[in-house]
C-alpha cells in the first residue's frame, strides 16, 4: 500500500450532493453510515435523558422528585430498551462498520446496498415507534420483560414495546447478513483473511451473532405477545407455562447480544492502538481467533443469568465454568493490546486516550465479570447495583468509550475535517472521570446489598448514591461536548488531508472524504493492515 | 448516613464463606488490574514519542507469551470456579437439623409462616444459631428473597417451590429485600429478618394470640377440602394413605414402567394441583385437580400436615 498524494481533490466526494432526496434515497454505505450515526445519537440522548431524571431521583432515599414509583420504573425501562436495542447494538457496526468495512476490504460498497438502506429505515421506524410507545404510553417491566410480570400483570404497553424491539431486530439481522456476504465475496485482490483488519474480524464475528441470535429474541417476544393477548399458556404457570423458560430464551439472545456490543468495540481499539503506538499489533492471529472464540462461546453462557432462579445446581456449575472459559480470549486481548505499546512511539491524541480508557475500564469490567461467574458471589450480588456497575463498565466503559474513540479516529475520514484536539482530550478526560465516579460507587452499593430497580432505598445507601449522581453529571458534560465541537468542525474546521494519522489501513489510502466509489481503481493488497513504523527521527539506536 | 462501610454485616455462617471468596476474587481483580495499569503506564512513559529509546524490531508475537496469557486466566478462572461451586453447594444444601419456615411472596409483601402456627408479614423472627430452611412460592410474579447480611438470595416463583437456608450467627435486625423487579412497588417489598436469642425467640413464638400449629390448621383444611374422604382411615374410594409418605420413595406408574420419586414438597404440591401427572402405582387416576381452589398459604399448611403424619406411619 502506498500513501496517496495529498493533492487537491479533483473529483466530487461522497458528501457532494446536498439535496434531502440524495440523502434519504442514497445507497452509498458511507452516507448510510452517517444516517445511522445521526439516528443513534438521537436515541442515545433520549436514553440518556431518561436515566438522568432517574439518577436525580436517587439523590434522596425517599421518592420525591418523581410523582410515582411507576414514573421511575418507566424511566429506567426507557433507558434500558433504547440504549440496548437502539443505541448499543447498532452503535459501532451500523455507523463505523457500515462506513469503513467496505473500504477496509477494498470494496465499492456492501454486497446489498439497497438492503443496507432498508435496514436503516427499519431502525428509524422501529425507533420512532418505540419512543412514541415508551414516552406516550409507558412500559414498566424493565428492558428484560420478565414473565409473568410482563405477560399477565403489567398494566403498561408491553405488546407495543415488544413490537418495536421485534421490528428493530430485522435491522440487525439484515445488517449482519449484509456484512457476512460482503466479507466473504467482496475482498479486493490480495486481501486474504489474515490481512483483514481486526475491526473487520470483529464485525464479522459480530454479524454471525446478529444473524443467529436475533431470531430467538423475535420468537421469544412473539410468545410473550401471544400469552398477553390470547392467554396462550407459555410462561405463566397459572396458564400451564413456565416463567424460567422465558429467562432461558431471553438470555439465549441477550447474552450473545452483550458481545454484539463489545466485539466491534474491541475491533475499534485494535485499529487505534497500533496507529498511535506506531508499530504492528502484537499477536494479530491470536487476536483474530479470539474474536471468533468469543462469538462461539457467547452462545454457551446464558445460564449464568439464572444462578438464583431455581435452575439446577449442576446446570449452574456448567454455565459457571463456560463463563470462565470466555474470559480467556478476553484476557488474551487485553494482554496483547498492552504488549502493542512495548517498543512503540506513543502519541496521545484523543482516539488514543479513549482507547487507553477502554483498556482500563474493560479490564475492570471483565474481572468483575469473573467475580460474577464465581457462583457463590453471584448469589449475593445478583440483581444488585454490583451487576449494574459491572455491565456499565463493559457497555459504557467498553463499548461507548471505543465508539467515541472510533468516531474521533475516523472523523477526518468521515468528514475530511479535523476535530479540535484540545476539546477532544477534555471530553475524553471528562468521560473517563465522570464514568468512574458514576459507576465505581455502584460496585460498593451492590456488595452492601442495594437491589437494582429501587425507586426508594434505605438511608444508609445515600452517600454512595449522591456520589454516583454527581459523577453522572460530569459524564453528561463529557457526552454533550463532542456533539458541539464535532458539529462545529464538520462545517468550519480546517481540512484534515486524506490521512492525518498516517494510518496504514486500506480505508486511509484514498481521499478523505472518499469519492462515492471509495477507490479510483480497485486496490491491490500486498501486506497486512498494521505495517506501522516510528518516524525515522524517533528510531534511536541507544542501548537500553 | 455517613458511616459507609465496604463489607455489609456478616450475620450467617454463609456470609463468611461468601466474603472469603469475594475477597479472593477482589484480590485477583486488584492484582491483574494493577498489573495491566502499571504495564500500560510504564510503556506509555518509556515509549512516549519524545523519548530517546530503542524501538528497533518490536516483537510481533511470542508463542511463550501467548501460552502464558492463555494459561493465567484459565488457572485463575478454574480456581474461582472450584471455590465458587463449593461455596454455592453449601449455600443451597440445608443441613439435616434445619427447621422449616414457609414463605409466600405476593405483590408487594412477604407472608411468612412458622410451623408452630405463628405467621408474619414482611418480618421474619428466627433464633440465633438455628439453621432455617425456607420453602418459598409466589402468588403472582417472580420475586426474590434477599438478605444481604446472610449473603443469600433465591428467586421465588409462581407455581413452584424453591428453597434456601441460613444459620444466623448474631442477633439483630437485618434487611430483607425483594431483588427481582416485580412491578410498581417493588422497592417497598422490603422487610426485616429479626434474629433473636433462643430465649427471646421462644418468648416471641408463644406471645400474642395463640393459633394452632400449621399442621393442625392443615388438618382442618384437609377435612374441609374433602381429602379425608379418600385418603383418610374410613376411605370409600381407594386412594393411598398418606402416613409416612413424606420423604419416602413413591412408585409412579408410567405406562407399563414404574419410576420412583421422592415425595417432597414439590411432589405433594403437584399431586394436589396436577394429580394426573404422577399417579402412585396400583391406584386409579380418579383424584380431581385442586388447581386455583386452594391458596398458596393453605397448600403449605396441608403439606405441613402431611409431613406431620410421618410419625404415625406404622398404624397402617
Contacts between the chains, C-beta under 8 A, distances in Angstrom:
chain1	res1	chain2	res2	distance
A	68	B	184	7.9
A	69	B	184	5.3
A	69	B	185	5.8
A	69	B	186	7.6
A	69	B	187	6.6
A	69	B	188	7.7
A	70	B	184	5.4
A	73	B	181	7.9
A	73	B	183	7.6
A	73	B	184	6.8
A	73	B	186	7.5
A	140	B	183	6.8
A	140	B	184	7.0
A	141	B	181	7.6
A	142	B	181	5.2
A	144	B	181	7.9
A	146	B	141	7.8
A	146	B	142	6.1
A	146	B	180	7.3
A	146	B	181	7.0
A	148	B	140	7.5
A	148	B	141	5.6
A	148	B	142	7.6
A	148	B	158	6.6
A	149	B	141	4.2
A	149	B	142	6.9
A	149	B	181	7.3
A	149	B	182	6.3
A	149	B	183	5.9
A	152	B	141	7.9
A	153	B	107	7.5
A	153	B	140	6.1
A	153	B	141	5.4
A	153	B	183	6.2
A	154	B	183	6.6
A	236	B	158	7.5
A	237	B	157	7.6
A	237	B	158	4.9
A	237	B	159	2.5
A	237	B	160	6.8
A	238	B	158	7.0
A	238	B	159	7.0
A	238	B	292	7.7
A	242	B	159	7.9
A	243	B	142	5.7
A	243	B	157	6.2
A	243	B	158	6.8
A	243	B	159	7.9
A	244	B	157	7.2
A	277	B	47	7.4
A	279	B	55	7.5
A	279	B	58	4.4
A	280	B	58	7.0
A	280	B	60	5.4
A	282	B	58	8.0
A	282	B	59	6.9
A	282	B	60	6.7
A	282	B	61	6.5
A	283	B	60	7.7
A	283	B	61	4.6
A	283	B	62	7.7
A	283	B	65	7.9
A	283	B	66	6.0
A	284	B	60	7.2
A	284	B	61	7.1
A	285	B	61	7.3
A	286	B	61	7.0
A	286	B	66	5.4
A	307	B	88	7.6
A	308	B	144	6.6
A	308	B	153	5.0
A	308	B	154	5.6
A	308	B	155	5.5
A	309	B	155	4.8
A	309	B	157	7.9
A	310	B	154	7.2
A	310	B	155	5.6
A	310	B	157	5.9
A	310	B	160	6.9
A	310	B	162	4.4
A	313	B	88	7.0
A	313	B	89	6.7
A	313	B	92	6.0
A	316	B	88	6.9
A	317	B	81	8.0
A	317	B	85	5.3
A	317	B	88	7.8
A	320	B	81	5.6
A	320	B	84	6.3
A	320	B	85	6.6
A	321	B	78	7.9
A	321	B	81	5.3
A	324	B	73	8.0
A	324	B	74	7.8
A	324	B	77	3.1
A	324	B	78	6.7
A	324	B	80	6.6
A	324	B	81	5.3
A	325	B	74	7.8
A	325	B	77	7.1
A	327	B	73	5.3
A	327	B	77	5.5
A	328	B	70	6.0
A	328	B	73	4.9
A	328	B	74	5.5
A	328	B	77	7.1
A	330	B	73	7.9
A	331	B	69	6.1
A	331	B	72	7.1
A	331	B	73	3.7
A	332	B	66	7.0
A	332	B	69	5.3
A	332	B	70	6.4
A	332	B	73	7.7
A	334	B	36	6.2
A	335	B	36	7.9
A	335	B	65	7.5
A	335	B	69	4.2
A	336	B	69	7.9
A	338	B	36	5.9
A	338	B	39	5.1
A	338	B	40	5.7
A	338	B	43	7.3
A	339	B	59	7.7
A	339	B	65	7.0
A	341	B	39	7.9
A	341	B	40	6.4
A	341	B	43	3.7
A	341	B	44	6.5
A	341	B	47	6.3
A	342	B	43	5.6
A	342	B	47	7.1
A	342	B	58	6.5
A	342	B	59	7.4
A	343	B	47	6.3
A	343	B	54	7.5
A	343	B	55	4.9
A	343	B	56	7.7
A	343	B	57	7.6
A	343	B	58	3.8
A	343	B	59	7.5
A	344	B	43	7.2
A	344	B	47	4.8
A	344	B	55	7.0
A	344	B	58	6.7
A	345	B	47	6.4
A	345	B	48	8.0
A	345	B	49	5.2
A	345	B	55	5.8
A	346	B	43	7.3
A	346	B	44	5.7
A	346	B	47	5.2
A	346	B	48	5.3
A	346	B	49	6.1
A	347	B	49	5.4
A	348	B	44	8.0
A	348	B	48	7.8
A	356	B	40	6.7
A	356	B	44	7.6
A	359	B	36	7.1
A	359	B	40	6.4
A	360	B	33	7.6
A	360	B	36	7.4
A	360	B	37	6.3
A	360	B	40	7.5
A	363	B	32	7.1
A	363	B	33	5.4
A	363	B	36	5.1
A	363	B	37	8.0
A	364	B	29	7.2
A	364	B	33	5.7
A	367	B	28	7.0
A	367	B	29	4.2
A	367	B	32	6.0
A	367	B	33	6.3
A	368	B	29	6.7
A	370	B	25	6.9
A	370	B	28	7.5
A	370	B	29	7.8
A	370	B	76	7.3
A	370	B	77	6.4
A	370	B	80	6.0
A	371	B	22	7.2
A	371	B	25	4.2
A	371	B	26	7.3
A	371	B	29	6.8
A	371	B	80	7.8
A	373	B	77	7.6
A	373	B	80	7.0
A	373	B	81	7.4
A	373	B	84	7.4
A	374	B	21	6.0
A	374	B	25	5.8
A	374	B	80	4.4
A	374	B	81	7.0
A	374	B	83	6.7
A	374	B	84	3.4
A	375	B	84	4.2
A	375	B	85	5.7
A	375	B	87	7.0
A	375	B	88	3.6
A	376	B	17	6.8
A	376	B	18	5.1
A	376	B	21	5.5
A	376	B	83	7.9
A	376	B	84	5.2
A	376	B	87	3.4
A	376	B	88	4.6
A	376	B	90	7.8
A	376	B	91	5.7
A	376	B	151	7.8
A	377	B	18	6.3
A	377	B	21	5.8
A	377	B	22	5.2
A	377	B	25	6.1
A	377	B	84	6.7
A	378	B	84	7.9
A	379	B	18	7.3
A	379	B	88	6.7
A	379	B	91	5.8
A	379	B	151	7.1
A	379	B	152	6.6
A	379	B	153	5.3
A	380	B	18	5.4
A	380	B	22	7.6
A	380	B	148	7.2
A	380	B	151	4.3
A	380	B	152	7.5
A	380	B	153	6.6
A	382	B	144	8.0
A	382	B	153	5.9
A	382	B	179	6.9
A	383	B	144	6.3
A	383	B	146	7.5
A	383	B	153	7.4
A	383	B	179	4.1
A	383	B	180	6.1
A	383	B	181	7.9
A	384	B	179	7.0
A	444	B	4	7.6
A	444	B	6	6.0
A	447	B	6	7.2
A	447	B	7	7.1
A	447	B	8	7.0
A	447	B	22	7.3
A	448	B	5	7.3
A	448	B	6	7.8
A	448	B	7	8.0
A	448	B	8	4.9
A	448	B	148	6.8
A	449	B	8	5.4
A	449	B	146	7.3
A	449	B	148	2.6
A	449	B	149	7.6
A	449	B	175	6.4
A	449	B	177	6.9
A	451	B	146	6.6
A	451	B	177	4.9
A	451	B	178	7.3
A	451	B	179	4.7
A	451	B	187	7.8
A	452	B	181	7.8
A	453	B	181	4.5
A	453	B	186	6.1
A	453	B	187	7.5
A	454	B	186	7.0
A	454	B	187	3.9
A	455	B	186	7.6
A	455	B	187	4.5
A	456	B	187	4.7
A	456	B	188	6.8
A	457	B	187	6.8
A	458	B	175	6.6
A	458	B	190	7.9
A	459	B	1	5.9
A	460	B	1	6.9
A	460	B	3	7.5
A	460	B	4	7.9
A	462	B	1	5.5
A	463	B	1	6.3
A	463	B	2	6.3
A	463	B	4	5.3
A	464	B	4	6.5
A	534	B	55	5.3
A	538	B	49	6.5
A	538	B	55	6.6
A	539	B	55	5.6
A	539	B	56	6.4
A	540	B	52	4.8
A	540	B	53	6.6
A	540	B	54	6.9
A	540	B	55	7.3
A	541	B	54	6.4
A	541	B	56	6.6
A	542	B	52	5.9
A	542	B	53	6.5
A	542	B	54	5.7
A	543	B	54	6.6
A	544	B	53	5.5
A	544	B	54	4.7
